[in-house]
């Protein structure tokens, strides 16, 4: 009995070790997908805003209270039409004061001219009076020009796209009170990362998507690229022309997808199965690491230029830590 217990213990340990070995040697279950054929498109992504091609902001140049507005949002206006007026009472008072000073200065000049004609005063006194009159008249001209700043006018022919600011509010310099522009044509303005700009060219087809039109693909075309980028955001401004019949409206935000390259009837590999330029292919119950030459990379699929044929089954997702040649079984 004393010898039987150690033997039984050893046999139990051997059985457990054998079971563990068999478990570790059991093929790993993996999910696979086939390499297919199809069309691939290389996309540059950005977000943009719909804007008129021709438009302008109207902002005040002085800080003053708004005394009248045109109430013309959505209406057509012509260049020079009055949109709003600011309180110019103080500026008018200054002009009246300058006008009164001008009258006195003119009378003073006439008096010195009469005295100079009779040799009662010097020529220098007359010139000083004339200089003072010139200064006052220049101040009057400047004040009249500043009075124009109290009237906000349409900078171009178009439609008042939006009107902000109400009577009684204080308008600050730089505050946009009106947007004036033409309803057509429209464009999308987007900031594209600098690493993608070398692949952007005028004329490229662009696909847009908008939350306002879910599931609907909208077309645009690359119109122009700003020559100078923003070194802070590392982006370049790109403008996309919209067709005349676009349903998009001014101010809408859109997702921009510029088609920079296409391939037709090419092998496609699930993107989740790719690690750099390699995948794991299942052949005869083993996982074999295969290198291939990737082409166009999309969010869902990657083009395989060389190294993979349609029909090959690749492990999805890419199995980090799996040994090359390991036994596997495909999961149902």
C-alpha positions in Angstrom: 0.0 0.0 0.0 2.8 2.4 0.8 4.2 1.9 -2.8 0.8 2.1 -4.4 0.1 5.7 -3.4 3.2 7.2 -4.9 2.6 5.2 -8.1 -1.0 6.5 -8.3 0.1 10.0 -7.7 2.7 9.8 -10.5 0.2 8.4 -12.8 -2.2 11.2 -12.1 0.5 13.8 -12.7 1.4 12.1 -15.9 -2.2 12.1 -17.0 -2.7 15.8 -16.2 0.5 16.6 -18.1 -0.6 14.6 -21.0 -4.0 16.3 -21.1 -2.3 19.7 -20.9 0.0 18.8 -23.7 -2.9 17.6 -25.8 -4.7 20.9 -25.1 -1.8 23.0 -26.1 -1.3 21.0 -29.3 -5.0 21.5 -30.2 -5.3 23.7 -33.4 -6.2 27.3 -32.6 -9.6 28.4 -33.9 -9.3 31.4 -36.2 -11.7 33.4 -38.4 -10.8 33.8 -42.0 -12.0 35.7 -45.0 -11.1 35.2 -48.7 -9.1 37.5 -50.9 -11.6 38.8 -53.4 -11.5 40.8 -56.6 -13.0 44.3 -57.1 -12.5 47.9 -57.6 -10.3 50.0 -55.2 -10.3 53.7 -54.6 -7.8 55.8 -52.7 -9.5 58.5 -50.8 -8.3 61.7 -49.1 -10.6 62.7 -46.3 -11.5 66.2 -44.9 -14.4 68.1 -43.6 -15.7 71.3 -45.2 -18.4 74.0 -45.2 -20.7 75.0 -48.0 -20.1 78.7 -49.0 -21.1 80.9 -51.9 -18.4 81.5 -54.5 -19.1 85.3 -54.2 -19.9 86.7 -50.8 -18.7 89.2 -48.2 -19.0 90.0 -44.6 -20.3 93.4 -43.4 -18.7 94.6 -40.1 -18.7 98.0 -38.4 -15.4 100.0 -38.1 -16.6 102.0 -35.0 -18.1 101.0 -31.6 -21.5 102.5 -31.4 -25.2 101.7 -30.8 -27.3 100.4 -33.7 -30.2 102.8 -34.4 -31.7 101.1 -37.5 -31.4 97.9 -39.5 -32.9 97.1 -42.9 -34.7 93.9 -41.8 -33.8 92.5 -45.3 -32.5 89.0 -44.5 -33.2 86.8 -47.6 -33.8 89.8 -49.9 -31.8 91.0 -52.8 -29.8 94.2 -52.5 -27.5 96.2 -54.7 -24.0 97.4 -53.9 -24.3 100.6 -51.8 -27.7 99.9 -50.4 -28.0 100.9 -46.7 -28.1 97.8 -44.4 -27.8 99.5 -41.0 -27.1 102.8 -39.3 -25.1 103.5 -36.1 -25.7 106.3 -33.7 -23.6 109.2 -35.1 -24.9 112.0 -32.8 -21.5 112.6 -31.3 -19.8 112.5 -34.7 -22.3 115.0 -36.0 -21.7 117.3 -33.0 -18.0 117.2 -33.7 -18.6 118.1 -37.4 -20.8 121.1 -36.3 -18.1 122.3 -34.0 -15.5 122.0 -36.7 -17.8 123.9 -39.1 -18.2 126.7 -36.6 -14.4 126.9 -36.2 -14.0 127.0 -40.0 -16.4 130.0 -40.2 -14.4 131.9 -37.6 -11.1 130.9 -39.2 -12.4 132.1 -42.6 -13.4 135.5 -41.1 -10.0 135.7 -39.4 -8.3 135.2 -42.8 -10.4 137.9 -44.4 -9.6 140.3 -41.6 -5.8 139.7 -41.9 -6.0 140.1 -45.7 -7.6 143.5 -45.3 -5.0 144.5 -42.7 -2.2 143.2 -44.9 -3.5 145.2 -47.8 -3.2 148.3 -45.8 0.2 147.2 -44.4 -1.2 147.2 -40.9 -0.2 143.6 -40.2 2.7 141.3 -41.3 2.5 138.7 -44.0 3.4 136.1 -41.4 0.2 136.7 -39.5 -1.9 136.3 -42.6 -0.1 133.0 -43.5 -0.7 131.7 -39.9 -4.4 132.5 -40.2 -4.6 130.7 -43.6 -2.8 127.7 -42.2 -5.3 127.4 -39.3 -8.1 127.6 -41.8 -6.5 124.8 -43.9 -6.2 122.6 -40.9 -9.8 123.1 -39.9 -11.0 122.4 -43.4 -8.9 119.2 -43.4 -10.4 118.1 -40.1 -13.9 118.7 -41.5 -13.1 116.5 -44.6 -11.8 113.8 -42.3 -14.8 114.0 -40.0 -17.2 113.7 -43.0 -15.4 110.7 -44.2 -15.6 109.1 -40.7 -19.4 109.7 -40.7 -19.6 107.2 -43.6 -18.4 104.6 -41.1 -21.7 104.9 -39.2 -23.7 103.6 -42.2 -23.2 100.0 -43.2 -23.8 99.3 -46.9 -24.0 96.3 -49.1 -20.5 95.7 -50.6 -21.9 93.9 -53.7 -25.0 92.9 -55.6 -26.6 89.8 -54.1 -28.8 88.5 -51.3 -28.6 89.2 -47.6 -27.7 85.7 -46.5 -27.9 86.4 -42.8 -28.5 89.4 -40.6 -27.3 89.7 -37.0 -27.7 92.6 -34.6 -30.8 94.4 -33.4 -31.6 98.0 -32.8 -30.3 99.1 -29.5 -27.4 96.7 -29.4 -23.8 97.9 -29.3 -21.9 97.0 -32.4 -18.2 96.2 -31.9 -15.6 96.6 -34.6 -15.1 93.3 -36.3 -18.6 92.0 -35.3 -20.2 90.5 -38.5 -23.7 92.0 -38.7 -24.5 91.0 -42.3 -23.5 88.3 -44.8 -24.1 89.4 -48.4 -23.5 87.1 -51.4 -24.9 85.3 -54.4 -26.9 82.1 -53.9 -25.3 80.4 -56.9 -22.7 79.1 -57.7 -21.8 77.3 -54.4 -18.5 75.7 -53.3 -17.2 73.7 -50.4 -14.1 75.0 -48.5 -12.1 72.4 -46.6 -8.7 72.2 -44.8 -6.7 69.3 -46.0 -3.7 67.9 -44.1 -0.3 68.9 -45.6 0.8 65.2 -46.1 -2.2 64.7 -48.4 -1.9 67.9 -50.5 0.7 66.5 -53.0 -2.0 64.0 -54.1 -4.7 66.7 -54.6 -5.1 68.2 -58.1 -7.7 70.5 -59.7 -10.4 68.5 -61.5 -10.4 65.4 -59.3 -13.7 63.9 -58.5 -14.9 64.3 -55.0 -17.7 62.6 -53.1 -19.5 64.4 -50.3 -21.7 63.2 -47.5 -24.0 65.3 -45.3 -26.1 64.5 -42.2 -28.8 66.5 -43.9 -29.0 64.0 -46.7 -28.1 60.6 -45.1 -27.2 57.8 -47.5 -27.0 60.2 -50.5 -23.7 60.6 -52.4 -23.1 64.1 -53.6 -20.6 65.1 -56.2 -18.1 67.9 -56.3 -14.8 68.7 -58.1 -11.5 70.0 -56.8 -11.5 73.7 -58.0 -8.3 75.2 -56.4 -5.7 74.8 -53.7 -4.4 77.7 -51.7 -0.7 78.3 -52.5 0.2 78.9 -48.8 -0.6 76.5 -46.0 -1.2 77.2 -42.3 2.0 76.2 -40.4 0.1 76.0 -37.2 -2.6 73.5 -38.2 -0.5 72.1 -41.0 -3.3 72.3 -43.5 -4.0 73.8 -46.9 -7.3 75.3 -47.9 -9.0 73.5 -50.8 -12.1 74.7 -52.7 -14.5 72.3 -54.3 -16.9 73.3 -57.0 -20.5 72.1 -56.6 -22.9 71.4 -59.5 -25.7 73.9 -60.0 -28.4 71.4 -59.0 -26.8 70.5 -55.6 -29.2 70.3 -52.7 -26.6 71.5 -50.2 -27.3 74.8 -48.6 -25.0 77.6 -47.5 -23.4 76.9 -44.1 -23.9 73.1 -44.1 -20.9 71.0 -43.0 -20.0 68.0 -45.2 -17.5 65.1 -45.2 -15.2 65.4 -48.2 -13.7 62.3 -49.9 -11.4 63.2 -52.7 -10.7 60.2 -55.1 -7.0 60.4 -55.7 -6.5 57.0 -57.3 -8.5 54.0 -58.5 -7.8 50.4 -59.6 -10.3 48.1 -61.3 -10.7 44.3 -60.9 -7.8 44.0 -58.5 -7.2 41.6 -55.6 -8.5 43.0 -52.3 -7.5 41.9 -48.8 -9.5 42.8 -45.6 -7.8 45.7 -44.0 -8.0 44.2 -40.5 -6.0 41.2 -41.7 -3.0 43.3 -42.8 0.0 44.2 -40.7 2.2 46.5 -42.7 2.7 44.3 -45.8 2.0 40.9 -44.4 -1.0 38.6 -43.6 -1.5 35.1 -42.3 -2.8 32.6 -44.9 -4.4 29.3 -43.8 -3.2 26.4 -45.9 -3.5 22.7 -45.0 -4.5 23.5 -41.4 -1.5 25.8 -40.8 -1.1 29.5 -40.5 1.6 30.8 -42.9 2.8 34.4 -42.8 2.9 35.8 -46.3 4.3 39.1 -47.4 2.6 41.0 -50.2 2.9 44.3 -52.0 0.1 46.6 -50.9 -1.4 49.2 -53.2 -4.4 51.4 -52.4 -5.3 51.3 -48.7 -8.9 51.8 -47.7 -10.6 51.7 -44.4 -12.1 48.3 -45.2 -9.9 46.7 -47.8 -6.3 46.9 -49.1 -5.2 46.3 -52.7 -2.7 43.5 -53.2 -0.5 44.3 -56.1 1.7 41.2 -55.8 2.0 38.2 -53.5 -1.7 37.2 -52.9 -4.2 35.6 -55.3 -7.9 35.8 -55.1 -9.4 32.9 -53.1 -6.6 32.7 -50.5 -8.1 32.7 -47.0 -6.5 35.2 -44.6 -6.9 35.3 -40.8 -9.0 38.2 -39.6 -8.0 40.1 -37.6 -4.2 39.9 -37.9 -3.1 37.4 -35.1 -0.4 39.1 -33.2 1.8 36.5 -31.5 0.9 33.6 -33.7 3.9 31.6 -34.8 4.5 31.1 -38.5 3.4 27.5 -39.4 1.2 27.1 -36.3 -1.7 24.6 -36.5 -5.1 26.3 -36.8 -8.6 25.4 -37.7 -11.0 27.7 -39.4 -13.9 28.8 -37.2 -17.4 28.3 -38.6 
